């Protein structure tokens, strides 16, 4: 097992290297010049050229790549072109809001979707099943920003129960921290509730017809213990897979949600950096997201072995 | 205790500790003005960049030697008194008493000389002024001299220019930074102190009142007069989404929006706790810029045809819509400013299609497509290019409109490549009126070929007139020269003025004292209650 994890961790190195090359090349081939953006609207061509030289953007691309790659091998992601801060500082500042939003969203999504999916399967063909599946289609279909604006209008503007936007750090008070996370987490969780509920329903339905479930019932076990001990445990592998995928997909979701709710997290940092063509920041954030993606996949694979003893690596 | 319970207990304890460790609210009620500016503050050196958000940051933290008042006149700000020698070659300036940097050290003439040098190396009007400067002399800690090679009327106008790059004064050690490198020490002598440790790009920038700032005794007027700070703290919140910013204002989470989009004004007008105020009386000017390096706009006659093909009303209606927030103005210099004139503009900008077609025929226009860059992501610019395309096509132009985000446009416009190889022929933009008050200040009028701004117009006559303007010290004669430049522009157009528009700030009703000026400033602003 440990050998497997070590091999998988080692395999992330070439993956990250490919990501590094791709993101570097993609950015360089994207239209836009950070020097022109820095110089501002009233700058002359000479100003832009002088800034380009200072940033090292006038050097050949291969040389720029070699310098950047050499730096990241030393663990140095460099300094943002814009902010007078190192990339590491910027990322550290932005991790907490994104992590908080992601954890809240996953907790909310899993705690809502799994019971809903099980309930729909258990009451298959009834109005409960149809309602859950109908809501699931709705959750899939409505974009996160529409849900976000609707929630803001209802709960922040009309009812004034929750704040419209912003983020409060946990150390500044739990109440404010949670109050500012509720709406964005709900907005972001809707699509994952839909996804996880559907998969849970399908997976539970498949297991409910299995012979060992029939045997359990025949032995006189009640419906609830059958559901919890035999059905859910055996239906868990696809559910965990989809939760893992969902966590990875959250990376895309936080970008929109953080913009709608003005949360200063990694998603917003990515958008701002892309719009400003802040190459070092975009490169570092994309690398970080790739690493998170790879590690989540590894974690899901490891969890399989606990849920299903037949799985061995 | 089960492992689950142990974990839950531990989490509860950690949460409780966080709550206990949270800073207690200050015993003294602090007035904090929460503001959403037009953009997030990413760069903090107002000389390194010309970006307006950084200029606004500059007005918070730094002070200026001179400033423009509400009437457009240049008044002393940090300077107590100044004298001009009889031959108009020496300006002797003495600083006010009690000027301090935020670290408590006094502002000296040496600091000002170093600051003028850094700004003069970077700013286009500064460069023009410095071309006249023979020497900058420090006389004593409070006095310095600007010695000129030849008389010029630019000195006070340049040192008091309201918009980018503004000659902000910085400590000598900071001002000695290479102008193409961003500064890393943010100490100024302005009315607010920048809290570097609280600055979180993408979240907020924080300024606190500089208690030891000594305002001028006169009342605030435009960017001049007494900068009396009436709030303890100003927070610039970064809320990039307009709808979210407006929701935050309506909910009372922020107090002030610098530039809500025009199409959302009706939402703001419906709320009794919010008001819209126009603070920039001169507003902004829409502009059509030619690339004179390539066909078809390398031919002045073809550019004149565009002058005849366009009319301002169509552009202003398409973008701003509400006539309360725009006006047509057939002047290269902003209407309402001292040099505004309609000289030479008769018959132009009236969509005279026949005249435009005639000029195109005369010029031998061969149907070369015009690559028109279209910025799609900024609401105040997005509808301009489609209107330009329609009007040009009516006059017989072939137009190939390339849509892109503003940042891509900014990058592409600096390329001198041929239009079909990644270059361009034309684009539309907007200027803050404070940036285009005279022919020297107006970047698009610079017709010095390779040294001109993107578009690279090349005309000796315009350059000669701009030079005469710089040398002239009599305002009446300056006005005559400005008129002559405008007339020349109608024969050799470098760009076209497409009318003036105004934006309003949206503020909660408990926020008062906002100052009418070409730049958003926060001295004199009061906030009472909630």
Interface residues (C-beta under 8 A of the other chain):
Chain A: X31 X32 X33 X36 X37 X38 X39 X40 X41 X42 X43 X44 X45 X46 X47 X48 X50 X51 X53 X54 X82 X83 X84 X85 X90 X93 X94 X149 X152 X153 X156 X157 X160 X163 X164 X165 X166 X167 X170 X171 X172 X173 X174 X175 X259 X260 X261 X262 X264 X268 X269 X271 X272 X275 X276 X277
Chain B: X15 X18 X19 X21 X22 X23 X40 X42 X43 X44 X48 X49 X50 X51 X52 X54 X122 X124 X164 X165 X178 X180 X181 X182 X184 X200 X201 X202 X203 X237 X238 X239 X240 X241 X243 X244 X245 X247 X248 X250 X251 X253 X404 X405 X407 X408 X410 X411 X412 X413 X414 X416 X429 X435 X443 X451 X452 X453 X454
